[in-house]
Amino acid sequence: MSQFPVENGELVVGGVPLTRLAARVGQTPFYAYDRALLSARVAELRQALPAAIQLHYAVKANPMPALVGHMAGLVDGLDVASAGELAIALDAGCAPADISFAGPGKRDAELAQAVAAGVLLNVESFREARALAEISTRLGWPARVAVRVNPDFELKSSGMKMGGGPKPFGVDAEEVPALLAEVGRLGLAFEGFHLFAGSQNLRAEAIVEAQQKSFELALRLADSAPAPVRVLNLGGGFGIPYFPGETHLDLAPIGANLAGIATAAATRLPGAALVIELGRFLVGEAGIYVCRVIDRKVSRGQVFLVCDGGLHHHLSASGNFGQVLRKNYPAAIGNRLEAPGTTPTSVVGPLCTPLDLLADRMALPDAGPGDLVVIFQSGAYGASASPQAFLGHPAAIEALV
Ligand SMILES: *Cc1c(COP(=O)(O)O)cnc(C)c1O
């Protein structure tokens, strides 16, 4: 993976060679995130998108507090999906005005915390709107709200669809005018709309189409709004390549289309901030997962590297986090990068289940106990998206380097 340099056959992360980093961290397995790569990704995106577009980081992708703190200094806002993530965002120093909170089942206690903090709440049901009105009255602070819309279209070729058709997220577009009337009647401070159609998309045309349709839908809904639209969150869905044959997302057409949207918004929604919210695209490629080979076994001719980490730390690399067909994440022996990858090797973890597979018959150099297996593209949906308590092994450490 070309984003990480190689020195003397070793991967270098944040300027530190891998074996030295493992010693510094003090244990395997661990995740390491490269600050410089995180910063470079945000800079690349700013370059490609019009200046009028605000960039938010979706904390769900990687909630490690130090990483969120680093991201908070780079982006225009943070999106959270629970009171736990809200606390991380506030601790990271993000201004409450720049935090928004989405999620289909916000508990009343979470709503109250968010109202007290002064963040923007993406309202996802009529019940939630009424609960927010009660909380506002009780606390004496107005709830700032945007309406999360379940659009009447899908994000095509998306890894995970989160809008269009029947969905638990947001309110169906056709019911939004009634919800807007309710928001007005309840006296909530209406600020705008949130549309999020899906995740992990590598086709620029599909993202362009979804953003364009989202903008047009928001323009129509704005006619029923109780106050001018001040924020329009057009979602995200930018993917990263994981598997052979996948290529990087082409940002140029997305930037060009967003420039058109920004121009139209200046007259049709004057004063509205345009936001996109990205998780995986911002952090996924800056992170690796590292585990150490405990044993090398050959079973009926098949080589297995048995490691001290696996599915319990990195569910998505094992293929069990939403994938339909299991494919290998890019992987390497991080301390033997100059050796040719010639041996079909399966990398497995220590769990007593055949699901604990990090690489299935991948061409890797000869490796054995003590060597370091690296799984790339691991900066998003890794540690926090894995069942770390499963089978009672130690948790992975995370380091920002
Ligand atoms: C999950 C999610 C995101 C982040 O998605 P990525 O694919 O990581 O960019 C952003 N917004 C909302 C509402 C989400 O649910």
The ligand as an SDF file (V2000), in Angstrom:
LIG
                    3D

 15 15  0  0  0  0  0  0  0  0999 V2000
  -22.2290    5.7770    9.0640 C   0  0  0  0  0  0  0  0  0  0  0  0
  -22.6010    7.1580    8.7550 C   0  0  0  0  0  0  0  0  0  0  0  0
  -21.6570    8.0430    8.2050 C   0  0  0  0  0  0  0  0  0  0  0  0
  -20.2650    7.6110    7.8440 C   0  0  0  0  0  0  0  0  0  0  0  0
  -20.2460    6.7420    6.7710 O   0  0  0  0  0  0  0  0  0  0  0  0
  -18.8720    6.4190    6.0270 P   0  0  0  0  0  0  0  0  0  0  0  0
  -19.1980    5.3640    5.0470 O   0  0  0  0  0  0  0  0  0  0  0  0
  -17.9140    5.9540    7.0840 O   0  0  0  0  0  0  0  0  0  0  0  0
  -18.3910    7.6710    5.3990 O   0  0  0  0  0  0  0  0  0  0  0  0
  -22.0390    9.3420    7.9830 C   0  0  0  0  0  0  0  0  0  0  0  0
  -23.2830    9.7630    8.2920 N   0  0  0  0  0  0  0  0  0  0  0  0
  -24.2270    8.9460    8.8220 C   0  0  0  0  0  0  0  0  0  0  0  0
  -25.5580    9.4660    9.1210 C   0  0  0  0  0  0  0  0  0  0  0  0
  -23.9150    7.6220    9.0670 C   0  0  0  0  0  0  0  0  0  0  0  0
  -24.8390    6.8120    9.5780 O   0  0  0  0  0  0  0  0  0  0  0  0
  1  2  1  0
  2  3  1  0
  2 14  2  0
  3  4  1  0
  3 10  2  0
  4  5  1  0
  5  6  1  0
  6  7  2  0
  6  8  1  0
  6  9  1  0
 10 11  1  0
 11 12  2  0
 12 13  1  0
 12 14  1  0
 14 15  1  0
M  END
$$$$
